[in-house]
């Protein structure tokens, strides 16, 4: 699998590298090579490795038998919610909520979960509570996207900020035609994505399952 660094991380990576380099040079000039300066250098390298790991950007393609009804996970992480709920922002009807939580160690690029047309995109201001909590879906900073499928279903995708995530980036716009190899956006430093599916959808995952964005089939629509 080819892994690149996501362009959303360029500024963070450069600033981190400059800051850590300046701190280490200043420390060595002040106290020389001592245990404390060596420890700071080791910790600095570890911090920089974590930053690079966070912004890794693997190139992926769905390898299964593709049909328009296929739904893949938008993100890497674990399934933390899988239940029938009333979706009140767009659908105003019952839907299956499938939520995947990303830790700071997961890839944070967001893939389009299914093929269709983008009909709605809206950013909502909100709180920054832990993204694995149920109320984060409605109370946290979030971006709502609606995809109309070739079969006429409307699927709601919601990017949700977390306690550490303070920036949600959404790439798609109303009128765009998208597929499961495309990218829907990026969320920085720990968060989750909810997908609201028709109630007759066939589910391919269960609570606690790990998913990989753009690769793991999570559901199949009936039309």
trRosetta pair geometry for C-beta under 8 A, 3 or more apart (Angstrom, degrees):
i j d omega theta_ij theta_ji phi_ij phi_ji
1 58 5.3 1 159 -155 119 118
1 59 7.0 178 -173 58 74 70
1 60 7.2 3 -145 -84 114 77
2 58 6.9 135 84 -153 49 63
2 59 4.5 2 72 30 102 119
3 56 5.2 -14 -175 -170 116 109
3 57 6.8 130 -167 64 62 45
3 58 4.9 -33 -102 -92 76 71
3 59 7.6 -144 -82 4 30 74
4 56 7.5 137 79 -163 32 58
4 57 4.6 -40 77 72 81 103
4 58 7.7 158 23 -88 65 21
4 59 6.9 59 0 -40 105 95
5 9 5.9 -101 174 68 98 124
5 10 7.7 115 126 -76 116 66
5 13 7.0 20 179 -52 145 159
5 52 6.9 -66 -105 -152 119 74
5 55 5.2 38 -160 120 85 105
5 56 6.4 -56 -101 -106 56 40
5 57 5.9 90 -172 9 9 108
6 9 5.2 86 73 3 84 103
6 55 4.9 -127 40 -173 93 82
6 56 7.4 47 -14 104 90 10
6 57 4.0 137 -62 -66 77 127
6 108 7.7 -102 14 69 162 86
6 109 5.9 -174 -93 -70 138 105
6 186 6.4 144 169 -117 148 144
7 10 5.7 -12 -163 -24 53 114
8 55 6.9 -156 77 -134 81 106
8 169 6.1 -148 -110 12 134 158
8 186 4.7 -157 -25 110 164 162
8 188 7.0 -144 146 -73 126 104
9 12 5.1 -67 -158 50 64 112
9 13 5.3 65 144 -29 92 105
9 51 7.4 150 -168 168 122 85
9 54 7.0 153 -109 96 138 91
9 55 2.9 -1 -43 -124 166 151
10 13 6.0 -61 -147 36 24 109
10 14 6.3 19 160 -15 63 109
11 14 5.9 -57 -146 38 29 108
11 15 6.1 24 159 -15 66 110
12 15 6.0 -58 -144 41 27 107
12 16 6.1 28 157 -21 64 111
12 51 6.4 -157 135 -162 106 117
12 55 7.1 165 70 -54 124 141
12 188 7.9 160 -51 -143 154 132
13 16 5.8 -57 -145 37 26 111
13 17 6.3 26 157 -19 63 108
13 51 6.0 154 -102 139 67 120
13 52 6.8 74 -119 -86 113 68
13 55 6.5 -94 -55 40 114 156
14 17 5.9 -57 -148 36 28 110
14 18 6.4 23 157 -15 65 108
15 18 6.0 -57 -146 39 29 108
15 19 6.0 27 158 -18 66 112
16 19 5.9 -59 -143 39 26 109
16 20 6.1 18 163 -12 65 112
16 47 7.2 -151 -169 129 118 102
16 48 5.9 153 138 -110 118 77
16 51 5.0 175 76 -77 178 176
17 20 6.2 -60 -142 41 24 104
17 21 6.1 24 159 -20 62 113
17 48 6.6 77 -90 -128 67 125
18 21 5.8 -60 -146 38 26 111
18 22 6.3 24 159 -18 65 108
19 22 6.0 -58 -148 36 27 108
19 23 6.4 25 156 -18 64 108
20 23 5.7 -53 -145 36 31 112
20 24 6.3 26 159 -15 65 109
20 44 4.3 138 -164 -162 115 113
20 47 6.7 -179 -94 77 136 122
20 48 5.9 -99 24 -59 169 114
21 24 6.1 -61 -148 40 27 106
21 25 6.2 24 158 -16 65 109
22 25 6.0 -57 -143 39 28 108
22 26 6.1 27 159 -18 64 111
23 26 6.0 -60 -149 39 25 110
23 27 6.3 24 156 -20 63 110
23 40 7.1 -128 134 166 108 126
23 44 6.9 -180 78 -97 120 134
24 27 5.7 -54 -145 35 31 112
24 28 6.4 27 158 -16 65 105
24 37 7.5 105 -152 -168 71 87
24 40 6.4 175 -104 119 78 108
24 41 5.4 83 -132 -96 125 80
24 44 5.7 -78 -59 0 121 170
25 28 6.0 -58 -148 38 30 106
25 29 6.3 29 155 -18 65 108
26 29 5.8 -58 -148 38 29 111
26 30 6.2 23 156 -17 65 111
27 30 5.9 -61 -146 39 29 108
27 31 6.3 -31 176 31 67 103
27 36 7.8 -127 -177 117 124 93
27 37 4.9 165 136 -120 113 95
27 40 5.7 -37 121 77 176 157
28 31 7.3 -81 -128 59 21 66
28 32 6.4 40 -167 -128 60 19
28 33 6.8 18 -137 -67 94 60
28 37 5.5 112 -84 -167 65 143
31 34 5.3 -63 140 15 110 131
31 36 6.9 -10 107 69 156 115
31 37 5.8 -175 81 -48 110 121
32 37 7.0 -157 97 5 34 157
33 37 6.2 -120 -129 74 33 132
33 38 6.9 53 -165 -55 75 97
34 37 5.1 89 51 11 72 101
34 38 7.1 -138 94 -5 34 91
35 38 5.7 -61 -147 38 31 111
35 39 6.2 32 156 -21 67 106
36 39 5.7 -52 -147 35 31 113
36 40 6.4 33 153 -20 64 104
37 40 5.6 -49 -147 35 34 113
37 41 6.5 38 152 -21 64 103
38 41 5.7 -53 -151 34 33 113
38 42 6.5 33 152 -18 65 104
39 42 5.8 -54 -149 36 32 111
39 43 6.3 29 154 -15 66 108
40 43 5.7 -57 -146 41 31 110
40 44 6.1 36 153 -25 65 106
41 44 5.6 -52 -146 33 30 114
41 45 6.6 31 155 -18 63 103
42 45 5.9 -54 -153 34 30 110
42 46 6.5 31 150 -19 63 106
43 46 5.5 -54 -149 36 35 113
43 47 6.3 36 153 -21 67 103
44 47 5.7 -52 -147 34 32 111
44 48 6.3 28 155 -16 65 107
45 48 5.8 -56 -146 39 31 109
45 49 6.3 35 152 -23 64 106
46 49 5.6 -53 -149 33 31 114
46 50 6.6 34 151 -21 64 102
47 50 5.7 -53 -154 32 33 112
47 51 6.6 33 149 -19 65 103
48 51 5.6 -49 -150 34 37 113
48 52 6.4 37 152 -17 66 104
49 52 5.8 -53 -148 38 32 111
49 53 6.2 36 152 -22 65 108
50 53 5.6 -55 -147 37 30 114
50 54 6.4 36 153 -27 64 103
50 104 7.8 17 -180 139 109 115
51 54 5.8 -51 -151 28 30 113
51 55 6.8 3 161 2 63 109
52 55 6.5 -75 -151 48 28 94
52 56 7.0 54 150 -57 64 86
53 56 5.9 -26 -158 -17 36 115
53 105 6.8 -19 133 -144 126 67
54 104 6.4 -38 -106 176 114 77
54 105 7.5 -85 -90 -113 72 30
54 108 6.6 9 178 -2 78 123
54 189 7.1 6 -161 -85 143 64
55 108 7.7 -43 -100 40 44 109
56 107 6.0 -81 83 -104 88 90
57 107 7.2 126 -103 -150 36 111
57 109 5.7 90 -128 -43 82 138
58 107 6.3 -68 13 -101 101 154
60 111 7.5 -63 74 -81 123 144
60 181 8.0 -161 98 -133 67 72
60 212 7.4 -168 -131 145 158 109
60 213 7.2 135 53 97 155 71
60 214 4.2 119 97 101 127 132
60 215 5.4 -86 -177 -52 133 103
61 181 5.9 1 -121 -111 76 111
61 214 7.2 -50 -94 157 14 112
61 215 7.9 63 83 -92 25 81
62 66 6.1 103 102 -82 126 109
62 70 7.2 119 175 136 157 146
62 72 5.7 -122 -95 -68 124 150
62 180 5.3 19 -22 113 138 131
62 181 7.0 -114 5 -70 92 79
62 214 6.4 -126 -56 167 78 64
62 215 6.1 176 -103 -117 57 40
62 217 7.5 83 -149 -65 115 88
63 215 7.0 14 8 -143 92 88
64 70 7.0 167 86 -133 122 144
64 217 5.7 -17 11 -38 161 131
66 70 5.7 -91 -140 12 59 151
66 180 7.5 -156 -130 39 118 133
67 70 5.7 123 57 -24 63 96
68 114 7.7 75 179 -179 57 98
68 115 5.3 -88 -136 63 75 125
68 116 8.0 101 -167 -65 101 77
68 149 6.6 126 159 -175 106 100
68 150 4.7 -41 -174 34 156 129
68 151 6.8 151 115 -26 124 96
68 221 7.9 -53 118 56 74 121
69 114 8.0 -28 -177 -148 20 126
69 149 7.7 63 -104 -175 51 144
69 151 7.0 36 -88 -18 86 141
69 220 5.1 49 132 -171 106 77
69 221 4.1 -135 -152 58 85 82
69 222 7.1 140 -143 -11 134 7
69 223 7.1 145 -98 72 114 9
70 114 6.6 176 92 -120 55 89
70 115 8.0 54 59 2 84 97
70 180 6.8 -48 102 -39 109 155
70 217 6.0 -71 -160 -125 98 111
70 220 6.2 -24 -103 -110 45 79
71 113 5.3 17 -163 156 80 103
71 114 4.7 -38 -105 -65 70 118
71 155 7.5 -172 -111 -136 125 159
71 195 7.1 144 180 157 129 153
71 197 6.7 -31 -83 -103 174 129
71 201 7.3 -1 8 -158 146 134
71 217 6.9 99 74 -159 52 69
71 218 5.6 -68 110 64 96 85
71 219 4.1 -5 58 65 129 88
71 220 6.6 -156 16 -78 88 29
71 221 6.6 98 -34 -31 110 88
72 111 6.7 -37 101 108 116 132
72 113 5.5 -160 64 -150 59 60
72 114 7.2 156 19 -68 69 62
72 180 5.1 91 20 -155 126 129
72 213 7.6 93 137 -166 106 40
72 214 6.0 51 130 -141 143 17
72 215 6.6 133 -162 50 128 14
72 216 6.1 126 -160 73 81 47
72 217 5.6 -58 -98 -97 70 47
72 218 6.4 106 -155 5 23 88
73 76 7.6 99 123 -78 132 28
73 77 7.9 -165 178 43 135 82
73 100 5.8 71 -154 -49 111 163
73 111 7.4 71 103 57 56 117
73 113 6.9 -47 -167 -116 8 98
73 205 7.9 53 -67 -31 111 156
73 211 3.6 139 -80 166 167 134
73 212 6.6 122 63 67 131 29
73 213 5.5 -102 108 -98 92 45
73 214 7.6 -60 75 0 73 31
73 215 7.4 -21 45 57 100 58
73 216 4.5 18 5 67 119 105
73 218 5.1 104 -63 -38 74 125
74 100 7.0 177 52 44 82 131
74 110 5.1 7 163 -164 104 82
74 111 5.2 -166 -149 62 49 67
74 112 7.2 -5 -116 -125 88 6
74 113 4.8 -56 -62 -61 87 98
74 157 6.4 119 -69 -150 152 125
74 184 6.3 -38 -149 31 116 137
74 193 4.5 -93 76 120 131 159
74 195 6.6 157 -14 -58 117 116
74 213 5.8 -14 138 -129 29 99
75 100 5.3 175 66 100 100 128
75 102 5.4 -75 154 -62 135 121
75 106 7.1 67 163 142 99 135
75 107 7.4 -167 -162 89 73 82
75 108 7.3 2 -143 -138 115 38
75 109 7.7 173 -117 86 76 47
75 110 5.6 -31 -73 -111 97 69
75 111 7.2 179 -64 21 43 81
75 192 7.8 -167 60 -152 152 40
75 193 5.0 136 -2 14 126 129
75 211 7.1 74 85 97 54 114
75 213 4.5 -7 -120 -75 19 117
76 100 7.9 178 110 155 15 130
76 102 6.3 79 81 -116 71 100
76 106 4.2 -173 98 -168 109 109
76 107 4.5 88 9 44 137 90
76 108 8.0 -78 43 -65 101 34
76 210 8.0 -1 -167 -178 71 88
76 211 6.6 -167 -134 96 34 68
76 212 5.4 7 -103 -125 83 50
76 213 5.2 -72 -35 -9 64 94
77 100 4.4 126 73 164 116 93
77 101 5.1 -165 172 83 134 40
77 102 4.2 -96 -76 -81 128 56
77 103 6.9 150 -123 -1 90 67
77 106 5.2 -7 -75 -106 76 169
77 192 7.2 -170 138 -118 170 73
77 210 7.4 -156 115 -146 23 63
77 211 6.1 -7 59 54 59 92
78 100 6.7 159 76 -152 24 71
78 101 5.7 -21 61 55 80 90
78 208 6.3 -21 -173 -153 112 32
78 209 6.9 159 -151 81 67 35
78 210 5.7 -41 -94 -96 72 57
78 211 7.3 156 -101 12 21 82
79 82 5.8 22 168 -45 121 116
79 98 6.8 -47 -137 -167 106 82
79 99 7.0 113 -157 77 58 53
79 100 5.7 -40 -90 -95 51 72
79 205 5.4 160 -49 137 153 127
79 206 6.9 159 80 106 149 26
79 207 5.6 -133 108 -124 106 33
79 208 6.3 -34 64 22 89 21
79 209 4.8 26 12 50 121 83
79 211 6.5 87 -49 -23 86 116
79 218 7.8 152 -88 -136 123 118
80 99 5.2 -58 64 101 84 105
80 100 7.0 128 9 -126 85 21
80 101 4.4 43 -18 -15 137 116
80 132 5.3 -123 -155 -145 163 86
80 192 7.0 -67 37 -127 131 142
80 207 7.3 55 -136 -146 18 84
81 97 5.5 -27 128 118 117 107
81 98 7.1 174 93 -144 74 21
81 99 3.7 35 43 30 104 119
81 134 6.8 117 -91 -108 136 82
81 137 7.9 -53 35 -53 167 137
81 194 7.3 -15 68 -115 128 98
81 207 7.7 20 -102 -109 11 96
82 96 7.3 4 -166 -180 63 98
82 97 7.3 -156 -120 90 24 63
82 98 5.6 28 -109 -112 76 69
82 99 7.5 -134 -55 27 55 71
82 203 7.0 92 -167 -148 123 150
82 205 7.2 -145 -97 99 145 89
82 206 6.7 -141 56 -152 167 39
82 207 5.3 -137 24 -65 119 78
83 96 7.2 -179 98 -149 19 64
83 97 5.8 -10 62 52 68 97
84 94 5.6 15 179 -177 102 112
84 95 7.2 173 -147 89 64 23
84 96 5.7 -42 -92 -94 63 61
84 97 7.6 144 -119 9 14 80
84 199 6.1 44 -123 -123 115 103
85 94 7.0 166 89 -145 26 67
85 95 6.5 -28 65 64 72 71
85 96 7.9 101 19 -134 74 18
85 97 4.7 12 17 -16 124 124
85 196 7.7 -87 64 -123 104 105
86 93 7.2 -130 -145 139 70 14
86 94 5.7 -48 -94 -90 60 60
86 95 7.8 99 -134 18 19 75
87 90 6.4 -27 141 53 113 79
87 91 4.3 50 85 42 117 117
87 92 7.3 -75 93 -38 69 20
87 93 6.7 -8 51 62 89 54
87 94 7.5 109 8 -147 80 15
87 95 4.5 2 -11 22 125 126
87 97 7.5 153 -72 -72 101 98
87 156 6.1 164 -170 26 150 151
87 196 4.8 70 -84 -158 149 156
88 91 8.0 -47 -61 60 13 73
88 92 6.2 53 -137 -100 45 59
89 144 6.1 -110 124 -122 150 164
89 156 7.4 124 70 -144 108 151
90 120 6.6 163 -121 80 128 158
90 144 6.8 178 -40 166 124 134
90 146 5.6 178 -159 -82 156 127
90 154 7.0 -137 140 141 120 133
90 156 5.2 158 49 -91 140 127
90 196 8.0 152 57 67 115 146
91 95 5.6 80 65 -40 168 130
91 154 6.4 177 -95 90 91 118
91 156 6.4 -105 -30 -27 108 128
91 196 6.6 -137 -11 130 141 138
94 199 5.5 30 113 -65 104 132
95 156 7.2 66 132 27 172 112
95 196 4.1 49 124 179 146 97
95 197 6.1 146 -178 61 94 34
95 198 6.7 -59 -130 -98 81 21
95 199 6.3 -124 -122 -56 31 76
96 196 7.0 152 72 -157 45 49
96 197 4.5 -27 61 63 102 95
96 198 7.3 5 13 84 99 25
96 199 5.9 138 -34 -109 89 48
96 201 5.8 -114 29 45 142 119
96 203 7.1 -138 173 -71 156 114
96 219 7.6 151 92 -110 140 152
97 137 7.4 3 -158 -132 140 162
97 194 5.8 -25 -161 -163 94 111
97 195 7.6 145 -155 75 45 45
97 196 5.6 -18 -96 -101 66 75
98 194 7.1 140 74 -159 45 57
98 195 4.8 -20 64 62 98 95
98 196 7.8 -180 21 -81 72 28
98 197 6.3 27 -2 -4 115 117
98 203 7.5 172 -89 -125 128 108
98 205 7.4 96 -151 63 123 117
98 218 6.0 130 164 153 154 134
98 219 6.7 -144 -35 -33 162 129
99 137 7.0 -89 -96 -82 138 120
99 192 5.7 26 -178 166 99 129
99 193 7.2 175 -147 89 60 40
99 194 4.6 -22 -97 -101 88 77
99 195 7.7 -178 -78 21 41 63
100 192 6.2 173 87 -155 45 83
100 193 5.7 -5 56 57 93 84
100 211 5.4 -67 -122 45 140 136
101 131 6.0 151 -133 109 93 102
101 132 4.7 25 -115 -93 152 88
101 191 7.9 -156 -150 115 59 28
101 192 4.5 -36 -104 -96 57 112
102 106 4.2 -123 -155 65 88 140
102 107 7.9 -95 -142 72 126 43
102 108 6.0 119 156 -104 155 75
102 131 7.7 -12 46 94 71 149
102 187 7.3 136 52 77 144 120
102 190 6.3 -167 100 -136 82 38
102 191 5.6 5 53 60 110 60
102 192 6.2 179 11 -88 76 48
102 193 7.7 46 -19 -4 111 88
103 106 5.4 111 51 -12 66 99
103 190 6.2 -14 -162 -113 32 90
104 164 6.6 -7 -79 74 114 158
104 189 5.7 1 -115 -152 97 61
104 190 4.7 -34 -64 -57 75 99
107 213 6.4 -121 91 26 119 124
108 186 5.9 71 123 -163 92 77
108 187 5.5 -119 -176 68 107 66
108 188 6.5 98 141 -100 158 31
108 189 7.6 -5 -91 -25 161 26
108 191 7.3 78 -140 35 108 108
109 183 6.1 -63 -179 -134 105 119
109 186 5.6 -34 -112 -101 50 87
109 213 6.4 -178 89 97 83 155
110 159 6.2 -37 -100 -100 168 117
110 183 6.5 100 78 -168 59 77
110 184 4.6 -71 118 67 105 94
110 185 4.6 0 53 64 128 69
110 186 6.1 -156 7 -77 92 32
110 187 6.5 67 -43 -7 121 92
110 193 6.1 139 -130 -77 115 146
110 213 6.8 -123 -133 -142 31 145
111 180 6.7 41 158 -172 115 63
111 181 7.8 -53 -154 -146 111 16
111 182 7.2 125 -160 83 68 44
111 183 6.0 -63 -108 -110 48 55
111 184 6.4 56 136 4 14 95
111 213 4.4 150 4 171 114 98
111 214 3.9 -179 -93 -63 165 86
112 115 7.8 74 132 -84 124 39
112 147 7.4 119 -163 -91 99 149
112 172 7.4 93 -90 -57 110 141
112 178 4.5 -153 -133 156 161 126
112 179 6.5 109 87 92 139 23
112 180 5.7 -135 91 -110 89 35
112 181 7.7 -10 48 50 108 26
112 182 4.4 24 2 73 132 93
112 183 6.8 -129 -21 -95 83 5
112 184 4.9 132 -76 -52 62 98
113 147 7.6 -169 58 23 88 156
113 155 7.2 -118 80 135 120 143
113 157 6.2 169 10 -94 121 128
113 180 6.8 -11 170 -115 17 90
113 184 7.8 -10 -13 -30 72 144
113 195 5.6 32 -18 -108 176 142
113 218 7.5 -45 -155 39 116 122
114 147 6.2 149 72 113 91 149
114 149 6.3 -25 129 -99 127 107
114 155 6.2 56 46 45 132 162
114 180 6.2 0 -106 -73 25 99
114 221 7.4 71 -145 -17 157 124
115 149 7.0 82 87 -135 66 76
115 150 6.8 4 108 -19 106 106
115 178 6.7 -164 -136 100 47 60
115 179 4.6 3 -102 -116 93 67
115 180 6.3 -65 -50 -24 76 81
116 147 4.2 108 74 169 130 96
116 148 5.2 -177 176 81 121 41
116 149 4.4 -76 -89 -95 127 41
116 150 6.5 -135 -102 -27 75 61
116 155 7.3 141 21 31 160 110
116 177 7.6 -134 125 -146 25 62
116 178 6.6 -8 61 58 56 84
117 147 7.0 145 68 -158 33 62
117 148 4.9 -20 60 57 91 97
117 175 7.3 -27 -173 -147 101 19
117 176 7.2 159 -156 85 58 44
117 177 5.5 -33 -100 -100 73 66
117 178 7.6 142 -108 17 23 78
118 121 6.5 11 174 -44 120 106
118 145 6.4 -50 -137 -168 102 101
118 146 7.1 114 -158 77 56 57
118 147 6.1 -36 -93 -99 54 67
118 172 4.8 -180 -85 159 159 122
118 173 6.4 121 102 90 144 26
118 174 5.5 -134 120 -110 93 33
118 175 6.6 -29 74 37 91 30
118 176 4.4 23 24 54 123 91
118 177 7.8 -134 6 -71 79 21
118 178 6.1 63 -38 -9 98 120
119 146 4.9 -54 63 97 91 109
119 147 7.4 145 10 -117 86 17
119 148 5.0 59 -26 -19 129 112
119 154 7.3 -66 44 -126 139 106
119 174 5.9 32 -166 -136 21 92
120 144 7.0 -23 123 118 105 95
120 145 6.9 159 90 -155 68 35
120 146 3.8 35 44 25 105 117
120 174 6.2 35 -79 -91 24 109
121 143 7.1 0 -169 178 82 101
121 144 7.3 169 -147 88 37 57
121 145 5.3 5 -104 -106 78 76
121 146 7.8 -134 -59 21 48 71
121 170 6.1 163 -163 140 123 144
121 172 6.3 -178 -80 97 138 83
121 173 6.0 -91 17 -127 148 40
121 174 5.9 -139 8 -41 95 79
122 143 7.1 177 90 -155 39 61
122 144 5.2 -6 59 55 87 98
123 142 7.6 176 -153 97 53 40
123 143 4.9 -25 -102 -103 68 86
123 168 7.1 166 -129 82 105 121
123 170 7.1 -157 -73 10 98 134
124 141 7.0 179 94 -150 69 41
124 142 5.1 -1 55 62 106 81
124 143 7.2 -178 17 -85 73 34
124 144 6.8 45 -14 -11 113 103
125 141 6.1 -26 -151 -111 38 83
126 139 5.6 152 -172 154 122 42
126 140 4.8 110 109 152 129 17
126 141 4.5 -164 53 -61 85 41
126 142 6.2 10 22 1 140 85
126 161 7.5 164 71 45 101 113
127 136 7.9 -112 82 -121 99 66
127 139 5.1 -7 30 144 116 96
127 140 5.4 -75 72 -104 70 52
127 141 7.1 -145 61 -22 24 72
128 140 6.4 87 -100 -141 31 94
128 141 6.3 4 -79 5 77 110
128 161 5.8 -54 -116 123 80 116
128 162 6.8 53 -169 126 74 25
128 163 5.7 106 146 -122 87 34
128 165 7.4 -166 -145 69 101 64
128 166 6.8 -5 -114 -94 142 74
129 133 5.6 -50 130 44 118 140
129 135 6.8 12 72 87 150 103
129 136 5.5 -138 79 -88 97 92
129 139 6.7 22 19 96 124 120
129 140 6.1 -117 40 -80 79 102
129 162 7.8 -69 97 -158 38 52
129 163 6.4 -19 177 -76 22 84
130 133 5.0 94 79 -15 90 105
130 136 6.8 -102 93 -63 45 136
130 162 6.1 12 -153 -164 35 94
130 163 4.9 -7 -84 -33 56 118
131 136 5.0 166 -134 160 42 165
131 140 6.8 26 -104 -72 72 175
131 160 5.6 140 -140 112 104 109
131 161 7.0 -138 -84 123 112 29
131 162 3.2 -64 -29 -95 112 101
131 163 7.1 -122 -17 -6 76 70
131 165 6.9 34 -50 21 134 126
131 190 6.4 179 13 148 129 80
131 191 4.9 159 -89 -147 164 37
131 192 4.2 167 158 -5 116 101
132 136 7.4 70 37 11 17 145
132 162 7.9 35 -15 -126 64 120
132 192 6.8 133 -80 -53 49 138
133 136 4.9 111 69 -23 82 102
134 137 6.6 -40 178 7 49 110
135 138 6.3 -71 -165 50 56 91
135 139 4.8 11 154 9 93 128
135 140 7.9 120 120 -26 68 87
136 139 6.3 -75 -115 56 26 88
136 140 4.3 15 -162 -18 74 130
136 160 5.5 96 142 170 102 138
136 162 7.1 8 -152 -108 148 63
136 192 6.9 90 105 39 135 125
137 140 7.4 37 -32 26 10 102
137 142 7.6 62 -165 -90 36 158
137 158 6.5 76 -155 103 81 150
137 160 6.2 -69 -106 -88 45 149
137 194 5.4 57 -127 -43 111 154
140 160 5.2 74 81 -168 132 95
140 161 5.3 -157 162 62 113 78
140 162 7.2 -5 -152 -89 153 31
141 160 7.5 128 83 -161 55 52
141 161 3.9 9 72 23 103 135
141 165 7.9 -148 72 108 117 94
141 166 7.7 56 52 -143 159 42
141 168 6.5 -173 134 -8 103 123
142 158 5.5 4 -180 -178 125 98
142 159 6.2 161 -159 85 67 55
142 160 4.7 -15 -105 -104 103 64
142 161 6.6 -130 -70 6 54 78
142 168 7.0 92 -138 -45 25 170
143 158 7.1 164 80 -155 46 53
143 159 4.5 3 51 53 97 107
143 168 5.0 -173 -13 134 117 139
143 170 4.7 -152 160 -52 158 135
143 185 7.1 62 74 -11 149 175
144 156 6.5 -24 -163 -165 96 102
144 157 7.6 146 -159 80 47 50
144 158 5.3 -14 -104 -105 69 83
145 156 7.3 142 78 -161 49 52
145 157 4.5 -20 66 65 101 98
145 158 7.5 -174 24 -78 71 37
145 159 7.5 48 -5 -9 109 95
145 170 6.7 177 -63 -150 119 129
145 172 6.2 68 -136 70 136 126
145 184 6.4 -142 31 -164 171 122
146 154 5.6 -10 -170 -169 109 103
146 155 7.2 149 -156 75 57 43
146 156 5.6 -26 -100 -101 74 66
146 157 7.6 -179 -83 22 25 74
147 154 7.3 151 76 -156 43 52
147 155 4.9 -20 62 62 95 96
147 157 6.6 40 -8 -8 109 113
147 178 6.8 -82 -123 57 119 121
148 152 7.2 -21 -174 -146 94 28
148 153 7.3 167 -152 85 52 42
148 154 5.5 -25 -98 -98 70 72
149 152 6.7 -36 74 33 82 22
149 153 4.5 12 30 53 122 88
149 154 7.7 -148 4 -75 81 24
149 155 6.5 63 -39 -8 106 110
149 221 6.4 -10 -164 55 176 174
149 223 7.9 128 103 101 130 70
151 221 6.4 -179 44 126 146 133
151 222 8.0 179 152 86 162 54
151 223 3.6 157 -174 128 140 79
152 223 6.9 -20 41 115 93 122
153 198 5.2 -83 -138 -40 130 126
153 221 5.9 -137 16 -151 158 142
153 223 6.7 137 -33 73 108 92
155 195 6.6 -3 176 -171 107 91
155 196 6.6 168 -163 77 58 63
155 197 6.0 4 -126 -103 101 57
155 198 7.7 -72 -85 -22 82 77
155 221 8.0 -97 -64 -78 126 132
156 194 7.7 -5 113 111 94 96
156 195 7.3 156 85 -158 56 42
156 196 4.0 8 55 44 103 116
157 184 6.5 -62 124 -166 152 163
157 193 6.7 -7 -172 -176 89 105
157 194 7.3 162 -156 86 41 56
157 195 5.5 -9 -105 -106 72 74
157 196 7.8 -144 -65 20 32 74
158 193 6.7 160 80 -159 53 56
158 194 4.3 -2 54 56 107 101
158 195 7.8 -164 21 -72 73 32
158 196 7.5 50 -10 -16 107 102
159 168 5.0 138 122 -155 124 125
159 170 6.5 -165 21 -80 147 99
159 184 7.4 -174 -56 122 121 114
159 185 5.8 -43 -74 73 159 141
159 187 5.7 -176 -173 -63 110 122
159 191 7.2 23 -178 147 76 136
159 193 5.7 -21 -103 -107 55 87
160 168 7.9 -39 -130 -91 3 137
160 187 7.7 18 68 -123 37 158
160 191 5.7 172 90 -177 63 94
160 192 4.9 -11 61 66 115 80
160 193 6.8 179 16 -89 85 33
160 194 6.6 55 -21 -7 124 98
161 165 4.3 -154 -153 101 72 105
161 166 6.6 71 -156 -98 133 22
161 167 7.7 112 -108 24 118 15
161 168 5.6 -104 -62 -45 94 108
161 187 6.7 -164 -97 -155 57 115
161 191 5.5 -61 -134 -117 27 118
162 165 4.4 77 35 17 78 105
162 187 8.0 89 0 155 92 127
162 189 7.5 -133 61 112 107 70
162 190 4.4 -91 69 121 145 88
162 191 4.3 -147 -15 -93 102 54
162 192 6.8 96 -67 -7 108 80
163 190 6.8 -30 52 106 75 132
164 189 4.1 -105 128 140 108 111
164 190 4.3 65 51 43 115 123
165 168 7.2 60 155 -64 117 77
165 187 5.2 7 -152 167 142 98
165 188 5.5 145 -137 78 77 56
165 189 4.9 177 -83 76 59 74
165 190 5.3 -143 -36 73 94 62
165 191 4.0 14 -20 -62 164 110
166 188 6.8 -41 47 78 62 111
166 189 7.3 5 8 55 75 123
167 187 7.4 169 92 -148 56 50
167 188 4.8 24 58 24 97 123
168 185 6.8 29 175 151 76 142
168 186 7.9 168 -159 87 43 49
168 187 5.3 -9 -112 -107 72 86
168 191 7.6 146 -91 -145 94 163
169 185 4.9 177 98 -166 64 95
169 186 4.5 5 55 53 116 86
169 187 7.3 -160 26 -73 71 42
169 188 8.0 66 -7 -26 102 93
170 184 6.8 -31 -143 158 73 73
170 185 4.2 -43 -105 -85 42 139
171 183 5.8 47 34 104 151 91
171 184 6.3 179 42 177 95 21
171 185 5.2 -174 -3 -83 80 62
171 186 8.0 64 -34 -6 105 82
172 176 5.0 -131 -157 52 89 152
172 178 6.2 -28 -113 -64 134 141
172 182 7.8 80 -78 137 112 129
172 184 5.7 -35 -9 -138 119 66
172 185 7.4 -88 6 -46 82 91
173 176 5.5 107 59 -27 63 113
178 182 4.7 -115 -156 56 91 151
178 184 7.5 57 -163 -84 157 83
179 182 5.5 110 57 -9 60 104
180 214 6.6 141 161 -139 84 64
181 214 6.9 71 -119 -150 43 112
183 186 7.7 9 172 -50 122 82
187 191 4.1 -79 138 49 142 156
187 193 7.7 -172 -4 -60 142 93
188 191 7.9 70 59 -19 29 129
195 218 7.4 111 54 92 148 145
195 219 7.9 -162 111 17 135 134
197 201 4.2 -24 147 -9 127 159
197 219 5.6 -45 -115 125 166 169
197 221 7.2 -143 -161 -89 106 87
198 201 5.2 127 69 -40 76 93
198 221 6.4 76 33 -135 120 93
198 222 7.1 -97 93 20 137 100
200 222 4.9 -28 117 -12 114 143
201 219 4.7 15 162 -179 124 127
201 220 6.7 158 -167 74 79 40
201 221 5.6 -42 -112 -101 91 53
201 222 6.8 -131 -95 -21 41 86
202 219 6.3 149 80 -163 52 69
202 220 4.5 -13 60 58 107 95
202 221 7.9 -142 22 -62 79 9
202 222 7.2 115 -18 -69 91 79
203 206 7.6 97 136 -75 124 58
203 218 7.2 -32 -153 160 69 66
203 219 5.3 -32 -109 -103 49 89
204 217 5.0 -1 79 116 166 88
204 218 5.5 -173 57 -167 99 18
204 219 5.8 -153 7 -74 91 31
204 220 6.8 81 -40 -16 113 89
205 209 4.3 -137 -164 60 102 154
205 211 6.7 -21 -105 -75 159 109
205 216 7.2 50 -70 156 130 119
205 218 4.9 -36 1 -137 123 75
205 219 7.7 -70 17 -51 89 70
206 209 5.5 107 56 -29 58 115
210 216 7.9 -158 117 -83 60 159
211 216 4.2 -141 -149 62 77 154
211 218 6.4 2 -117 -76 137 113
212 215 4.3 -12 96 55 110 120
212 216 4.9 123 41 -25 68 103
213 216 7.7 -19 -57 24 15 94
217 220 7.3 19 175 -58 118 87
